[in-house]
Amino acid sequence: MIKRLIVVFIAIISSNVFAQQGTASPYSFYGIGSLKFRGTVENRSMGGMGVYLDSIHINLRNPAAYVGKNIEAMPFDNESRPVKFAVAGTMSNATLNGNSGEAETNSTTFDYIALSVPVGKFGFGFGLLPYTSVGYRLDDINDDQDIINRFRGEGGVNRVFAGFGYQITDRLSAGVDINYNFGNIQNSAIAFQYNEGELVEFQTREDNRSDLSGLSLNFGLAYKMMISESLELSATATYAPESELSSDNIRSFSTIVINTITDVEATVNTFDADLEGQNLKNTKLTLPSRFSFGAGVGKPMSWFVGAEYTLQNTSNFSNPLYTNAVTTYENSSQFSLGGFYIPSYNAFSGYFKRVVYRAGFNFSNTGLVIKDEPINEFGISFGLGLPVGNRSLFSNANIGIEYGQRGTTNENLIKESFINLNLSLSLSSRWFRQKKYN
């Protein structure tokens, strides 16, 4: 049954991912795209909070979670801790509001696939997830409803990671992720030309492509202790130092003819720009450092409430190839608050007593400043962890719903209102079983 769920889930997500862009946000026009949330559906359903670490679910925000020790040995009959597997995707609907009107967009994304293997005091994690996503179609229209500029973009940066954690003491664990970032960003721009109000026959389109690659690190600490017979305190911290991406760039200019009825662009001729002479053929992009810390309290296997604060040094971001006069960057931050409740995780009757109920909210300053307007975002989220498979391994099918807003209509900008449906499978399997009989 579990194997069938995995196949069906991946097939549904994959078919939608290859059919659509990973984002439809106009704010993915800036920098290297919209930064994707690094975390599981469980995290997202609790407002993005990643403080809670256990031996049942993968935690992508903190590599110290790979150990998964010092927690509830009872459910596993004091045997080896389970190997954890997770896969997820998101379907999004966004309403874009601006001074000139309203539009609706949809997108489907693959979120992550990951595996975590605990071995003694060590734990190892591997996986693939998107880091940024680009997908926009923007038309700049004047008062006469004529298109002045057209911008199109697609692509993004993906991340393959491998990490390990170590149980330093019964209460303290540490870990590190090594990330390889790779991908490409493609965009085009057309400045429309008119003659006495009529679109001239030939237009010029600028096309850019950047192939990106580079390494980055993420360090994590996790601390747990019982502060009473039933209450447990959890505290976490992560730090990702500043790193760089290498960017191999291509720029070309094309003479095109645009069909005013179908909007199809026909290329007449193309020539490549001399980026070598401008020292833009090979450039470096700075990925800013990030620090987060959080704490929470709860009753193991029953409930938990926690908060997390993240600060990212976005003001150091730079992209020499794509610059404009209206965009700057400042340090970004996010505050998340959330938690979960399980009525009775080991109930023998009543399926919904074993369901995990999650909720949370977050507020963030994205660090992007356009025309002196900071782009802020907030969201509220709810989720369910539905038990599947062998009871003793606590596998879940997770469903999360997020509602939020991003941006502003000030200075002719766009406000996004979005609803995300997040789906994941969080599965456990025991690979290493102790022999009870000889």
RAPEVEN-V412769 format. One line per field, one symbol per residue. ss: DSSP state (a for helix, b for strand, c for the rest). phi: phi as a letter, one per 20 degrees, with the letter a starting at -180 (. if undefined). burial: I if it has 24 or more other ideal C-beta (glycine too) atoms within 12 Angstrom, else O. A space follows every 10 residues. Layout:
ss = ???
phi = ???
burial = ???
This chain:
ss = caaaaaaaaa aaaaaaaccc cccccaaaac cccbbccccc aaaaaccccc cccccccccc ccaaaacccc cccaaacccc ccbbbbbbbb bbbbbbbbcc bbbbbbbbbb bbbbbbbbbc cbbbbbbbbb bbbbbbbbbb bcccccbbbb bbbbbbbbbb bbbbbbbccc cbbbbbbbbb bbbbbbbbbb bccbbccbbc ccbbbbbbbb bbbbbbbbbb bbbbbbcccc cbbbbbbbbb ccbbbbbbbb bbbbbbbbcc ccccbbbbbb bbcccccccc cbbbbbbccb bbbbbbbbbc ccbbbbbbbb bbcaaacbcc ccccccbbbc cbbbbbbbbb bbcccccccc aaaccbbbbb bbbbbbbbbb ccbbbbbbbb bbbbbbbbcc aaacbbbbbb bbbbbbbcca aaccbbbbbb bbbbbbbbbc cccccccc
phi = .fffgfffff ffffffffec ffbceffffe mdoffefere fffffdmnfd ffcbeddfce ecfffffmdm bjfgfdllef fffdcbbbbc dcccdddcfe qcbcccbcce eacbcccecl edbccbrcbf ecbcabcdde defemefecc ccbboqddcd ccbbccefcf ddccabdddd dbqbccbbbc efdcclndff fdcddddcbc ddardbcbdb cbccbedbfc dcecbcbcbd ffbcdecedc ccccecddff eemfddeebb cefefgfeld fccddeeffb ccbabacadg mcbbcbcbcc cceffefbbg fdcbfddccc fdbbdccaab bcgafdfecn gffefedcbr bbcbefnecc lmdfedbbbc bbacdefcmf gfdlfcddcc cccacbnbef lmeddedccd ddcbdcdcbe eddffece
burial = OOOOIIOOII OOIOOIIOOI IIIIIIIIII IIIIIIIIII IIIIIIIIII IIIIIIIIII IIIIIIIIII IIOOIIOOOI IIIIIIIIII IIIIIIIOOO OOOOIIIIII IIIIIIIIOO OIIIIIIIII IIIIIIIIOO OOOOOOIOOI IIIIIIIIII IIIIIIIOOO OIIIIIIIII IIIIIIIIII OIOOOOOOOO OOIIIIIIII IIIIOIIIII IIIIOOOOOO OIIIIIIIII OIIIIIIIII IIIIOIOIOO OOOOIOOOOO OOOOOOOOOO OOIIIIIIII IIIIIIIIII IIIIIIIIII IIIIOOIIIO IIOOOOIOII IIIIIIIIII IIOOIOOOOO OOOIIIIIII IIIIIIIIII OOIIIIIIII IIIIIIIIIO OOIIIIIIII IIIIIIIIOO OOIIIIIIII IIIIIIIIII OOOOOOOO
